Amino acid sequence: MVSHRFLIVTALFVTCLITANIMAVKLISLGPLVLPAAIVIFPLSYICGDILTEVYGYRQARRVIWLGFVCNLIAVIAFWVGGKLPALEAEKQASYQAILGYTPRILAASFVAYLIGEFANSFILAKMKIRTRGRWLWSRTIGSTIVGQGLDAAVFISLAFAGELPAGVLATTIVTHWGVKTGYEAVATPFTYAVVNFLKRKEGLDTYDYDTDFNPLLVTR
């Protein structure tokens, strides 16, 4: 039976993902860094992913990752349909399209990067948990994020902007996104520890994926 705590973490994961995709259209300046506004919430989806894998295991995390994908797809389709409907005021239509009118290239890059990054994050955390025998949670959360966020940033920015940005700018943007998101995860480590320990105690769970088939497509297993 699925617990209400699992449902809460799942809902937070999906909410962070969809919210981040909407916020990503706005760029912000933090000193010399130019980043999407989604930086304030997107890393939280990785923290939720870490919590799901650490407590409930890769199988459950895999289901949630695909659920997030489907929910995000539904949101994108709804935004697209809304954009096609006749607007009462032309200026409102322009504003709507500026915020929610994703280009096909950006969408494709976002979806591919999400799946690669999230599955890499969950896979590495699950494998590291076995190797470390459940010790050093910080090494798993940060280590898996270094790989997952790195792949996410590299895949998304390369697919979305290759040919439009100079190679040097492209590389700098990837490294900047990677570094900031990984740093976010590191700073949030005490929070992750607190939530993981609380859930393990309340759920009576501490899942190890010894016999798990890590094929990301096996959603029903």
trRosetta pair geometry for C-beta under 8 A, 3 or more apart (Angstrom, degrees):
i j d omega theta_ij theta_ji phi_ij phi_ji
2 6 5.4 -112 -170 73 85 135
2 7 6.3 90 144 -52 114 95
3 6 4.8 103 60 3 80 99
3 7 7.2 -144 101 -2 48 87
3 203 6.1 -140 11 -113 165 99
4 7 5.4 -52 -150 38 40 115
4 8 6.4 47 150 -27 68 100
5 8 5.6 -48 -150 29 34 114
5 9 6.7 31 154 -14 65 102
5 199 5.9 165 153 -125 139 94
5 202 6.3 121 -50 102 162 132
5 203 6.3 -122 65 -67 142 107
6 9 6.0 -56 -151 37 32 107
6 10 6.2 33 151 -19 65 110
6 52 7.9 87 -145 -122 80 86
6 56 6.2 89 -117 -82 113 146
6 60 7.2 -76 -152 -176 127 141
6 203 7.7 87 -49 -106 94 137
7 10 5.5 -55 -146 39 31 115
7 11 6.2 34 155 -21 66 105
8 11 5.8 -54 -148 35 29 110
8 12 6.4 29 153 -18 63 106
9 12 5.7 -54 -149 37 32 112
9 13 6.4 38 151 -24 64 104
9 48 5.6 161 -176 -155 84 95
9 51 5.7 -131 -147 104 137 127
9 52 5.9 167 133 -73 132 88
9 199 7.6 19 -50 -99 140 148
10 13 5.6 -52 -150 31 31 115
10 14 6.5 23 157 -12 65 106
10 48 8.0 143 -92 172 22 124
10 52 7.4 87 -78 -98 70 129
10 64 5.1 -130 -123 -122 93 117
10 67 6.9 7 -169 84 112 150
11 14 6.0 -57 -147 40 31 106
11 15 6.0 31 156 -20 66 111
12 15 5.7 -56 -141 39 28 112
12 16 6.2 30 159 -20 65 107
12 44 7.3 -94 160 148 102 113
12 48 5.3 -173 100 -101 103 140
13 16 6.1 -59 -151 35 24 109
13 17 6.5 23 154 -19 61 110
13 45 5.5 89 -153 -141 65 74
13 48 3.9 -163 -83 121 87 145
13 49 6.5 107 -128 -58 123 68
13 52 7.0 2 -62 -35 148 136
13 64 5.8 42 83 166 158 123
13 68 6.0 -85 133 -77 102 126
14 17 5.7 -56 -149 35 32 114
14 18 6.4 21 160 -11 67 107
14 64 7.8 -122 -50 -171 92 87
14 67 6.5 -67 -81 121 123 99
14 68 5.0 -153 -102 -105 73 77
14 71 5.0 25 -157 66 121 162
14 72 7.9 -147 -154 -46 79 80
15 18 6.3 -60 -144 41 28 101
15 19 5.9 25 160 -16 65 115
16 19 5.9 -60 -141 42 25 110
16 20 6.0 29 160 -24 63 110
16 41 5.3 -158 -148 162 83 97
16 42 6.8 137 161 -116 97 28
16 44 4.5 -137 -130 88 147 105
16 45 4.2 -170 103 -64 122 84
16 48 6.5 166 23 1 143 138
17 20 6.0 -59 -150 33 23 111
17 21 6.7 21 155 -18 60 106
17 42 7.7 69 -110 -129 43 69
17 45 4.9 91 -66 -108 78 145
17 68 4.8 83 17 -165 170 117
17 71 7.5 100 82 83 126 114
17 72 5.9 -81 134 -70 116 120
17 114 7.4 73 -150 -141 117 132
18 21 5.8 -55 -152 33 33 111
18 22 6.8 30 152 -16 65 104
18 71 6.4 -80 -59 128 123 106
18 72 5.7 -161 -89 -100 79 75
18 75 5.3 134 -139 -36 117 168
19 22 5.9 -59 -155 36 34 108
19 23 6.2 24 154 -13 69 112
19 38 7.8 152 118 -128 69 87
19 41 5.5 -45 103 116 119 156
20 23 5.8 -61 -142 43 31 108
20 24 6.2 50 156 -47 65 100
20 38 3.9 83 -162 -158 76 113
20 41 5.1 -149 -77 91 88 98
20 42 3.8 101 -135 -81 146 84
20 45 6.7 -84 -6 -17 145 129
21 24 5.7 -35 -147 6 30 122
21 38 7.1 61 -56 -109 20 144
21 72 6.3 108 -13 -145 160 112
21 75 7.5 122 78 98 137 138
21 76 7.9 -67 145 -71 147 97
21 110 6.5 84 -123 -173 108 147
22 25 7.3 -47 173 4 39 104
22 99 7.2 24 -168 167 82 97
22 100 7.2 -13 -129 -95 88 82
23 26 6.2 -60 -177 35 61 103
23 36 6.9 116 121 154 81 98
23 37 4.5 -112 169 95 101 102
23 38 4.3 144 88 -77 104 71
23 40 7.5 -87 151 44 159 99
23 41 6.7 98 29 35 154 120
24 36 4.4 4 -145 -179 64 146
24 37 7.1 -152 -94 52 23 73
24 38 4.1 -9 -76 -22 74 136
24 42 7.8 60 -76 -60 102 132
24 110 8.0 153 69 -108 169 129
25 36 7.6 71 9 -146 13 108
25 98 7.3 130 165 147 143 66
25 99 5.6 174 63 -140 159 50
26 36 6.8 106 76 -160 52 67
26 37 4.1 14 82 -8 106 129
27 34 5.7 11 178 -179 117 95
27 35 7.0 156 -154 83 71 25
27 36 5.9 -56 -100 -98 58 49
27 37 7.2 -133 -95 -28 10 78
28 34 7.5 168 82 -152 38 52
28 35 5.8 -26 61 69 85 76
28 36 7.3 62 13 170 84 13
28 37 5.2 99 -25 -83 115 72
28 39 7.5 -115 45 30 121 119
29 33 7.1 150 -158 82 50 52
29 34 5.7 -22 -101 -99 70 70
30 33 4.6 -17 67 66 90 107
30 35 6.3 -5 11 18 113 116
33 176 5.9 166 -136 -166 100 126
33 180 7.0 117 -169 -69 153 136
34 176 8.0 43 54 131 60 159
35 39 4.7 11 148 -31 130 147
35 176 7.1 -140 -81 137 95 114
35 177 7.0 143 -125 -97 95 73
35 180 6.3 -52 -102 61 148 172
36 39 6.0 139 75 -28 66 86
37 40 6.5 -26 171 7 63 108
38 41 6.2 -78 -164 53 58 86
38 42 4.6 52 150 -35 98 116
39 42 6.3 -44 -107 30 26 108
39 43 7.3 27 -167 -15 55 103
39 177 8.0 -133 -97 -134 110 74
39 180 6.1 -19 -151 130 131 133
39 181 7.1 -119 -138 -78 86 79
39 184 7.5 -165 178 -60 84 148
41 44 5.4 -47 -168 19 56 121
41 45 7.8 61 144 -24 73 89
42 45 5.9 -43 -169 16 49 111
42 46 7.7 42 142 -10 67 97
42 181 7.2 -50 97 -118 108 116
43 46 5.4 -49 -161 33 53 113
43 47 6.5 56 142 -21 73 99
43 149 7.6 7 -111 -100 89 132
43 181 5.0 179 -85 -151 110 79
43 184 4.1 99 74 107 178 140
43 185 5.9 -136 -171 -58 120 78
43 188 7.3 163 130 0 120 147
44 47 5.3 -48 -149 34 42 115
44 48 6.3 45 151 -18 68 100
45 48 5.6 -50 -149 38 34 112
45 49 6.3 39 148 -22 63 105
45 68 7.5 105 -157 -142 124 154
45 118 7.8 -58 138 -99 110 112
46 49 5.3 -50 -146 36 35 116
46 50 6.4 42 151 -22 65 99
46 117 8.0 -67 -94 147 109 110
46 118 7.7 -141 -102 -107 71 71
46 121 6.0 -119 -143 -148 95 163
46 145 5.7 89 159 -115 139 100
46 148 6.4 152 -131 105 119 137
46 149 6.6 -13 -92 -65 161 100
46 181 7.5 89 8 173 152 109
46 185 6.2 -56 103 -91 129 120
47 50 5.6 -48 -151 32 33 114
47 51 6.5 34 150 -18 63 104
47 141 7.7 33 -123 -160 65 120
47 185 6.7 -176 -73 -122 87 80
47 188 5.7 -63 -96 124 138 146
47 191 7.4 2 -163 99 144 112
47 192 5.7 -128 -153 -88 99 105
48 51 5.6 -53 -149 36 34 113
48 52 6.3 36 153 -21 66 105
49 52 5.7 -51 -145 35 32 112
49 53 6.4 25 158 -13 65 107
49 61 6.2 82 -159 -153 72 115
49 64 7.6 -174 -109 97 71 124
49 65 7.2 56 -121 -79 113 96
49 118 5.8 -139 -119 -147 154 89
49 121 5.6 56 120 108 138 132
49 122 5.9 -98 173 -69 107 94
49 148 7.9 -171 98 179 147 167
50 53 6.1 -61 -148 41 28 105
50 54 5.9 22 160 -17 66 115
50 121 7.2 -81 -69 161 76 113
50 125 6.0 -174 -129 -111 73 160
50 140 7.6 138 -151 120 106 94
50 141 4.8 53 -154 -123 150 91
50 144 6.7 150 -102 74 97 135
50 145 7.4 -29 -66 -57 127 101
50 192 6.1 -12 100 -146 136 131
50 196 7.9 -62 127 -72 94 121
51 54 5.9 -58 -138 41 25 109
51 55 6.0 1 171 2 64 116
51 192 6.6 -142 -69 -147 92 82
51 195 5.6 -38 -115 116 134 123
51 196 5.8 -142 -125 -79 78 80
51 199 6.8 98 -175 13 104 156
52 55 6.7 -70 -138 48 18 93
52 56 5.4 -41 -170 42 60 115
52 60 6.1 -138 178 109 98 101
52 61 4.3 132 117 -95 113 87
52 64 5.6 -89 -153 33 164 154
52 122 7.6 -35 86 -115 103 114
53 56 7.3 -60 -95 60 12 73
53 57 6.7 -6 -155 179 48 11
53 58 5.8 31 -135 -83 93 55
53 61 4.3 4 -74 -51 77 155
53 121 7.8 -165 -13 124 152 81
53 122 4.6 -177 -80 -142 137 81
53 125 4.8 92 108 91 144 130
53 126 5.5 -105 -176 -60 115 89
53 129 8.0 -170 139 -21 97 140
54 125 6.5 -75 -63 160 80 126
54 129 6.8 166 -122 -86 68 139
54 137 6.9 50 -138 -139 143 107
54 140 7.1 125 -93 110 109 140
54 141 7.7 -20 -56 -73 138 93
54 196 5.3 -28 108 -130 140 124
54 207 7.9 134 148 53 26 87
55 196 6.1 -159 -58 -141 103 72
55 199 4.7 -23 -120 113 155 129
55 200 5.8 -135 -121 -69 94 74
55 203 6.5 85 177 46 116 150
55 205 5.7 76 177 99 77 114
55 206 7.2 -58 -135 -106 51 43
55 207 6.7 62 143 15 27 101
56 59 7.9 -108 138 66 86 77
56 60 3.9 -57 135 61 121 150
56 61 6.7 148 81 -43 102 76
56 203 7.9 -67 -79 157 81 165
56 205 6.5 24 -92 139 52 151
56 207 5.8 24 167 5 14 145
57 60 5.5 90 66 16 78 98
57 61 6.9 -143 105 -4 39 95
57 126 7.0 67 -158 -118 57 117
57 207 3.4 -87 -56 136 99 148
57 208 7.6 -35 -104 36 102 9
57 209 5.4 137 -155 -71 96 93
57 212 6.9 -177 177 -78 112 142
58 61 5.4 -61 -143 43 34 112
58 62 6.0 43 157 -30 70 102
58 122 5.7 123 -127 155 81 107
58 123 6.9 63 -127 -95 130 49
58 126 4.3 -4 -57 -78 115 158
58 209 4.7 33 8 -93 115 152
58 212 5.2 102 58 166 124 162
58 214 6.3 -39 153 -112 156 80
59 62 5.8 -53 -154 27 26 114
59 63 7.0 25 150 -16 60 102
59 209 7.5 164 -20 -114 83 108
59 212 6.1 -139 -48 -130 92 116
59 221 6.5 -104 -133 112 112 65
60 63 5.7 -51 -155 32 37 112
60 64 6.6 33 150 -16 67 106
60 207 7.9 126 15 24 119 172
61 64 5.6 -58 -150 39 35 110
61 65 6.2 41 152 -25 69 103
61 122 4.5 175 126 -137 142 137
61 126 7.9 -150 33 -55 143 120
62 65 5.7 -51 -147 31 30 113
62 66 6.7 23 157 -10 63 105
62 119 7.5 49 -113 -115 80 90
62 122 7.0 172 -65 122 65 158
62 216 6.2 -167 -138 -142 110 58
62 218 7.3 8 147 76 157 70
62 219 6.4 -154 133 -114 105 57
63 66 6.1 -61 -154 41 30 105
63 67 6.2 34 149 -23 66 108
63 219 5.9 106 -102 -163 69 82
64 67 5.2 -50 -144 36 35 116
64 68 6.3 41 154 -22 65 100
65 68 5.8 -52 -153 32 30 112
65 69 6.6 34 148 -21 62 103
65 115 7.3 105 161 -126 115 61
65 118 4.7 157 -131 132 120 136
65 119 6.4 116 169 -69 167 74
65 122 6.8 -100 -49 -17 138 149
65 216 7.7 -65 90 -155 142 104
66 69 5.3 -47 -149 32 38 117
66 70 6.4 36 154 -17 68 102
66 219 5.3 -36 20 -111 166 126
67 70 5.9 -55 -148 38 32 108
67 71 6.2 30 155 -17 66 109
68 71 5.8 -56 -142 39 30 110
68 72 6.1 30 158 -19 65 109
68 114 7.6 -139 116 169 116 130
68 118 7.6 -178 65 -112 142 169
69 72 5.9 -60 -150 38 25 110
69 73 6.4 27 152 -20 63 108
69 111 7.0 81 -145 -149 96 90
69 114 6.7 156 -96 111 86 130
69 115 6.5 38 -92 -78 133 96
70 73 5.6 -54 -149 35 32 114
70 74 6.5 35 152 -21 65 102
71 74 5.6 -49 -150 32 33 113
71 75 6.5 35 151 -19 64 103
72 75 5.6 -51 -150 34 34 113
72 76 6.4 35 152 -19 66 105
72 111 7.5 173 106 -101 130 85
72 114 7.5 -78 46 178 168 178
73 76 5.7 -53 -147 36 32 111
73 77 6.3 32 155 -18 65 105
73 111 7.6 55 -79 -109 92 126
74 77 5.8 -56 -148 37 30 110
74 78 6.3 30 153 -19 65 108
75 78 5.7 -57 -149 37 30 112
75 79 6.3 30 153 -19 65 105
76 79 5.7 -52 -148 35 31 111
76 80 6.3 33 152 -21 64 106
76 102 6.5 -45 -141 33 104 142
76 107 6.3 105 -153 -133 148 123
77 80 5.6 -54 -149 35 32 113
77 81 6.4 31 153 -18 66 104
78 81 5.8 -52 -146 37 31 110
78 82 6.2 34 153 -20 64 107
79 82 5.6 -55 -148 38 30 114
79 83 6.4 33 152 -22 64 105
79 100 4.2 -138 -162 174 122 116
79 101 7.6 -155 149 -76 108 38
79 102 7.3 68 101 3 138 100
80 83 5.7 -54 -152 33 31 112
80 84 6.7 26 152 -18 63 106
80 102 7.9 -64 -73 43 93 91
81 84 5.8 -60 -152 35 34 110
81 85 6.8 42 150 -32 65 99
82 85 5.8 -46 -154 17 35 115
82 96 7.0 -126 127 -178 106 134
82 100 7.1 -8 77 115 123 148
83 93 7.8 105 -151 -159 66 82
83 96 6.1 178 -104 128 78 115
83 97 5.8 96 -139 -91 119 79
83 100 6.5 -162 -62 101 113 103
83 101 5.4 115 -118 -94 152 92
87 90 6.3 126 91 -94 125 33
87 92 5.7 -176 -172 79 127 97
87 93 3.6 -131 -13 -65 164 109
87 96 7.2 -167 -97 16 132 141
88 92 7.1 11 62 47 78 140
89 92 4.2 75 78 5 101 111
89 93 7.2 -170 93 -13 54 82
90 93 5.5 -52 -156 29 38 116
90 94 6.8 38 150 -19 67 100
91 94 5.7 -48 -153 32 39 113
91 95 6.6 39 149 -17 66 103
92 95 5.6 -53 -150 37 37 112
92 96 6.2 43 150 -24 67 104
93 96 5.6 -52 -148 33 32 115
93 97 6.4 28 156 -16 65 106
94 97 5.9 -56 -147 38 30 108
94 98 6.3 34 153 -25 64 107
95 98 5.7 -53 -148 31 31 114
95 99 6.6 13 160 -5 64 109
96 99 6.4 -74 -155 43 26 98
96 100 5.8 -39 176 39 68 111
96 101 7.0 86 121 -37 67 100
97 100 7.0 -78 -115 63 21 69
97 101 3.5 14 -160 -23 66 145
98 101 6.7 23 -31 29 16 109
102 106 5.3 -129 -168 82 92 116
102 107 4.8 99 136 -61 131 99
102 110 7.9 -61 -157 9 142 144
103 106 4.7 87 58 9 86 104
103 107 6.9 -155 89 -7 42 89
104 107 5.6 -59 -147 38 31 113
104 108 6.2 30 159 -19 67 107
105 108 5.9 -55 -147 36 28 108
105 109 6.3 27 156 -17 63 109
105 159 7.3 -171 180 147 83 82
105 160 6.2 125 137 -131 95 56
106 109 5.8 -57 -148 39 29 112
106 110 6.2 32 154 -23 65 109
106 160 5.3 53 -110 -132 62 110
107 110 5.7 -57 -148 35 28 112
107 111 6.3 23 159 -16 65 107
108 111 6.1 -57 -146 37 29 107
108 112 6.2 22 160 -13 65 110
108 159 6.7 -120 106 155 92 132
109 112 6.2 -61 -144 41 26 106
109 113 5.9 22 161 -16 65 115
109 155 7.1 169 -164 137 76 75
109 156 4.9 100 155 -146 101 57
109 157 7.9 126 177 -38 136 13
109 158 7.9 178 -138 71 117 56
109 159 3.7 173 -110 95 98 114
109 160 3.9 -135 61 -58 175 86
110 113 6.0 -61 -143 40 23 108
110 114 6.2 28 158 -25 62 109
110 156 6.2 49 -93 -127 45 110
110 160 7.6 59 -44 -73 70 124
111 114 5.8 -53 -148 31 27 114
111 115 6.7 21 159 -14 62 106
112 115 6.2 -60 -152 37 29 105
112 116 6.3 21 157 -11 66 112
112 155 5.9 -130 115 159 99 126
112 156 7.7 168 74 -84 84 61
112 159 6.4 81 61 -19 135 172
113 116 6.0 -61 -143 43 29 107
113 117 5.7 22 163 -15 67 117
113 151 7.5 170 -152 130 72 73
113 152 4.8 88 170 -152 98 60
113 153 7.7 106 -160 -42 130 13
113 155 4.1 171 -101 91 82 109
113 156 3.6 -4 -64 -58 166 89
113 159 7.1 -150 -47 30 104 129
114 117 6.2 -64 -142 42 20 106
114 118 5.9 10 168 -11 63 116
114 152 7.0 52 -89 -128 32 105
115 118 6.3 -59 -136 41 22 103
115 119 6.1 11 169 -9 61 115
115 216 7.4 104 -179 161 99 152
116 119 6.5 -66 -144 42 20 102
116 120 6.1 19 161 -17 61 114
116 151 5.2 -124 132 146 108 123
116 152 6.9 172 83 -82 90 57
116 155 5.4 98 58 -24 147 167
117 120 5.9 -61 -146 38 24 110
117 121 6.2 27 157 -22 63 109
117 148 4.6 87 -176 -179 72 75
117 149 6.5 63 -155 -89 120 27
117 151 5.0 -180 -92 86 69 96
117 152 3.0 26 -84 -66 149 99
117 155 7.2 -143 -44 34 96 127
118 121 5.6 -54 -148 34 30 114
118 122 6.4 22 158 -13 65 108
118 148 6.7 69 -88 -157 21 122
118 152 7.8 73 -34 -80 60 119
119 122 5.9 -55 -143 41 32 107
119 123 5.9 34 158 -21 67 111
119 216 4.7 -18 -129 -100 144 135
120 123 5.8 -56 -141 38 27 111
120 124 6.2 21 164 -15 64 110
120 144 7.6 164 128 -167 69 78
120 147 5.4 -128 150 129 117 105
120 148 4.7 171 88 -97 97 70
120 151 5.3 77 27 27 162 153
121 124 6.4 -63 -148 38 21 104
121 125 6.4 18 158 -16 61 112
121 144 4.7 89 -158 156 61 103
121 145 6.3 38 -128 -88 110 45
121 147 6.9 173 -86 82 55 89
121 148 2.9 19 -66 -78 95 154
121 149 7.6 65 -82 -31 118 63
122 125 5.9 -58 -146 38 28 110
122 126 6.3 26 158 -18 65 109
122 144 7.4 92 -54 -172 15 138
122 148 7.9 86 -10 -92 54 138
123 126 6.0 -61 -150 37 26 108
123 127 6.3 18 157 -13 64 111
123 214 5.6 81 -123 -166 103 130
124 127 5.8 -58 -143 41 31 108
124 128 5.9 29 159 -18 67 111
124 140 7.8 169 125 -157 80 72
124 143 6.5 -137 146 121 123 94
124 144 4.1 167 87 -113 110 83
124 147 5.4 109 -33 52 164 145
124 148 7.1 -141 29 -42 127 95
125 128 5.8 -58 -143 40 27 109
125 129 6.4 35 155 -28 62 103
125 140 4.9 86 -140 172 75 103
125 141 7.0 42 -116 -87 118 43
125 143 7.7 149 -89 78 63 91
125 144 4.0 -18 -57 -62 86 159
126 129 5.8 -50 -152 25 29 115
126 130 7.1 27 152 -15 60 101
126 209 4.4 6 -176 24 121 140
126 212 7.0 -56 168 57 145 152
126 214 7.5 177 79 -105 143 115
127 130 5.9 -54 -158 33 36 109
127 131 6.4 30 149 -15 68 109
127 209 7.8 -57 -67 70 48 119
128 131 5.4 -56 -143 42 37 112
128 132 5.8 19 162 -5 72 112
128 139 6.8 -148 171 115 134 95
128 140 4.4 170 99 -111 129 90
128 143 6.0 130 -92 81 164 139
128 144 6.8 -131 13 -54 138 99
129 132 6.3 -63 -137 48 24 97
129 134 6.0 34 -171 -88 84 51
129 140 5.8 43 -65 -112 74 153
129 208 6.3 -153 122 -119 115 75
129 209 7.5 86 66 19 121 90
130 133 7.5 20 -178 -75 29 41
130 208 6.0 110 -89 -165 80 101
130 209 6.8 -88 -49 60 118 72
130 210 6.5 137 -115 -87 126 66
132 135 4.8 -125 158 57 99 76
132 136 5.2 -104 -168 48 145 105
132 139 6.6 149 -85 73 156 130
132 140 6.8 -123 25 -55 146 108
134 206 6.8 37 -129 166 135 122
134 208 7.2 -71 -64 -82 103 111
136 139 4.2 14 144 11 114 118
136 140 6.9 127 109 -16 77 86
137 140 5.7 -61 -157 37 41 109
137 141 6.1 30 155 -15 76 107
137 192 7.4 -169 143 119 121 109
137 193 6.2 133 87 -102 142 82
137 196 6.5 170 -154 85 153 163
138 141 6.1 -57 -140 40 31 104
138 142 5.9 15 167 -4 67 114
138 189 5.3 36 -121 -157 96 135
138 193 7.5 -15 -66 -67 85 112
139 142 6.4 -62 -138 48 23 99
139 143 5.4 22 164 -19 63 122
140 143 5.9 -54 -128 43 21 108
140 144 5.9 17 170 -14 61 112
141 144 6.4 -56 -141 39 20 104
141 145 6.3 18 157 -17 58 114
141 185 6.4 -165 148 171 95 110
141 189 6.3 150 84 -116 140 84
141 192 5.4 99 -126 134 163 163
142 145 5.7 -61 -147 39 30 112
142 146 6.4 39 154 -29 66 100
142 182 7.2 74 -158 -169 78 89
142 185 6.1 153 -108 117 62 114
142 186 5.5 51 -111 -90 117 81
142 189 6.9 -17 -54 -86 104 120
143 146 5.7 -47 -151 23 31 114
143 147 7.1 18 156 -5 61 103
144 147 6.1 -61 -157 42 35 104
144 148 5.7 25 154 -13 72 117
145 148 5.6 -58 -128 48 32 106
145 149 5.2 21 175 -8 72 114
145 181 7.3 -150 174 131 108 91
145 182 5.5 146 125 -120 108 72
145 185 4.2 -128 -172 95 173 178
146 149 6.8 -50 -125 44 13 99
146 150 6.0 17 160 -22 52 119
146 182 5.5 55 -95 -124 63 132
147 150 5.7 -62 -145 37 22 114
147 151 6.3 18 161 -15 63 107
148 151 6.1 -59 -150 37 26 105
148 152 6.2 26 154 -19 63 109
149 152 5.4 -52 -142 38 34 116
149 153 6.1 32 160 -17 68 106
149 177 7.7 -155 169 133 98 84
149 178 5.7 136 125 -136 98 64
149 181 4.4 -171 -156 105 141 129
149 182 5.5 -167 68 -62 148 80
149 185 7.4 -147 -30 -18 144 137
150 153 6.1 -57 -146 38 26 106
150 154 6.1 20 159 -14 63 113
150 178 4.9 48 -103 -133 64 124
150 182 7.7 25 -51 -58 83 125
151 154 5.8 -60 -140 42 28 108
151 155 5.8 21 165 -14 67 112
152 155 6.3 -61 -142 40 20 103
152 156 6.0 11 166 -11 61 115
152 181 7.9 -76 73 102 127 169
153 156 6.3 -61 -138 41 22 104
153 157 5.9 6 173 -5 63 117
153 174 5.0 128 138 -154 105 69
153 177 4.1 165 -128 96 126 121
153 178 4.6 -127 37 -62 158 81
153 181 7.1 -171 -55 20 122 139
154 157 6.7 -63 -136 44 18 98
154 158 5.8 14 166 -15 59 120
154 174 5.2 57 -93 -152 60 131
154 178 7.6 29 -41 -67 82 124
155 158 6.1 -65 -142 41 20 108
155 159 6.0 9 167 -9 62 115
156 159 6.3 -67 -145 43 22 101
156 160 5.7 7 166 -9 64 121
157 160 6.0 -61 -132 46 25 105
157 161 5.6 -32 -175 31 64 115
157 170 6.3 152 143 -161 110 78
157 173 5.4 175 -152 109 148 115
157 174 5.0 -153 59 -80 148 83
157 177 6.8 174 -45 15 134 150
158 161 7.3 -79 -121 53 11 74
158 162 5.1 27 -174 -48 58 116
158 170 6.9 79 -98 -179 61 123
158 174 7.3 26 -45 -81 85 131
159 162 6.8 -13 -97 6 13 111
161 164 4.9 -97 -162 59 66 110
161 165 4.7 18 156 3 116 116
161 170 6.2 -178 102 -111 111 98
161 173 7.5 -3 66 74 155 159
162 165 7.5 -61 -99 44 24 84
162 170 6.6 59 -95 -124 62 151
165 169 4.5 -116 173 90 108 118
165 170 4.8 140 96 -64 116 84
165 173 7.1 0 145 -2 165 143
166 169 4.7 87 60 10 84 104
166 170 6.8 -148 93 -10 41 89
167 170 5.5 -55 -147 35 31 116
167 171 6.4 30 157 -18 66 105
168 171 5.9 -55 -148 36 29 108
168 172 6.3 27 155 -16 64 108
169 172 5.7 -56 -146 39 31 111
169 173 6.2 34 155 -22 65 107
170 173 5.9 -57 -150 34 26 112
170 174 6.6 27 153 -19 62 106
171 174 5.8 -55 -151 34 32 112
171 175 6.4 26 156 -14 66 108
172 175 5.9 -58 -147 40 30 108
172 176 6.1 32 155 -22 66 109
173 176 5.7 -55 -145 35 28 112
173 177 6.4 26 159 -15 64 107
174 177 6.1 -59 -150 38 27 107
174 178 6.1 27 155 -19 64 113
175 178 5.6 -58 -145 40 29 115
175 179 6.0 28 159 -20 66 110
176 179 6.0 -58 -145 37 25 108
176 180 6.3 18 162 -14 63 110
177 180 6.2 -61 -145 39 26 105
177 181 6.1 17 163 -11 64 114
178 181 6.3 -66 -146 41 22 104
178 182 6.1 16 161 -14 63 114
179 182 6.0 -60 -143 40 25 107
179 183 6.1 27 158 -20 63 110
180 183 5.7 -57 -148 37 28 113
180 184 6.4 38 151 -27 63 103
181 184 5.4 -45 -151 27 33 119
181 185 6.8 34 151 -18 62 101
182 185 5.6 -51 -154 33 36 112
182 186 6.5 37 149 -20 66 104
183 186 5.5 -52 -148 34 35 113
183 187 6.4 34 155 -18 67 104
184 187 6.0 -59 -152 36 27 109
184 188 6.3 17 154 -11 64 114
185 188 5.8 -65 -146 44 29 107
185 189 7.2 63 149 -59 60 77
185 192 8.0 28 -167 -38 74 144
186 189 5.9 -16 -167 -29 37 113
188 191 4.8 -53 -171 43 75 118
188 192 5.8 81 130 -28 87 98
189 192 5.5 -54 -145 36 35 113
189 193 6.3 40 156 -22 67 102
190 193 5.6 -50 -149 33 33 116
190 194 6.5 34 154 -21 65 104
191 194 5.7 -54 -151 33 32 112
191 195 6.5 25 156 -13 66 107
192 195 6.0 -59 -147 40 30 105
192 196 6.0 27 158 -17 67 112
193 196 6.0 -61 -144 40 25 109
193 197 6.1 19 162 -14 64 112
194 197 6.2 -60 -146 39 23 106
194 198 6.2 24 156 -20 62 111
195 198 5.7 -57 -147 37 29 113
195 199 6.2 23 159 -15 66 109
196 199 6.1 -60 -146 40 27 106
196 200 6.2 26 158 -19 64 109
197 200 5.9 -53 -142 37 29 111
197 201 6.3 27 159 -17 62 109
198 201 6.0 -64 -154 38 26 108
198 202 6.2 11 158 -8 66 114
199 202 5.9 -61 -137 45 30 103
199 203 5.4 10 171 -3 70 119
199 205 7.4 -40 141 59 86 104
200 203 6.4 -60 -125 49 19 97
200 204 7.8 81 173 -90 49 7
200 205 6.1 -115 -130 74 58 60
200 206 5.2 43 -142 -77 116 89
201 204 7.8 12 177 -67 22 46
209 212 3.7 -34 -169 4 99 137
209 214 7.6 80 154 -77 139 94
213 218 5.7 20 100 40 118 164
213 221 6.2 6 50 108 117 151
215 218 4.6 77 83 -10 105 110
218 221 4.4 -18 156 26 113 119
